[in-house]
Amino acid sequence: MSKLNLLYLEDDLEVVEDVIFFLKRFFSNIYTAGTGKDAYKIYTEKDVDILLLEFNVPKMNGASLARKIREENKKIPIIFL
């Protein structure tokens, strides 16, 4: 997994720090976003291999973001927290 790039959507900074501490040993790059809108922008600009999404975030929740990305990419793994 060390060659994979992760996009992590979470609006609670304390949670982000804890999760990143654990995940950084498994992924080459971890891109973080606090809103669904920011996460979508990162998704379109970076080479993302897997999504880790929180449901309740501002400016497009995790479920809406997943639906939008699924319209473009049916194969990308999406995990909800």
C-alpha positions, 0 to 999 in steps of 0.5 A: 500500500505504500505507493497509494495516495489517499484522500481523507475528508474530515472536518475535526482537526483532532481526528485528522491528526490521530488518523493521519498518525496511523495511516502515514505508514501505509500511504505515500501521500495523504491529502486532507480536506475539511469540506466536501467541496475542497475534497472534490477539488483535491480529487480532480487535481491529484492522483487519488487511489482511495477515498476515506470519507466522513459523512457529516462535513460542510459544503457537500457531505461525504455521501454527496461527494461519493455520488459525484465521484462515482459518476466519474470513476466507478472503480475507486475504493470509497470507505466511509467513517 
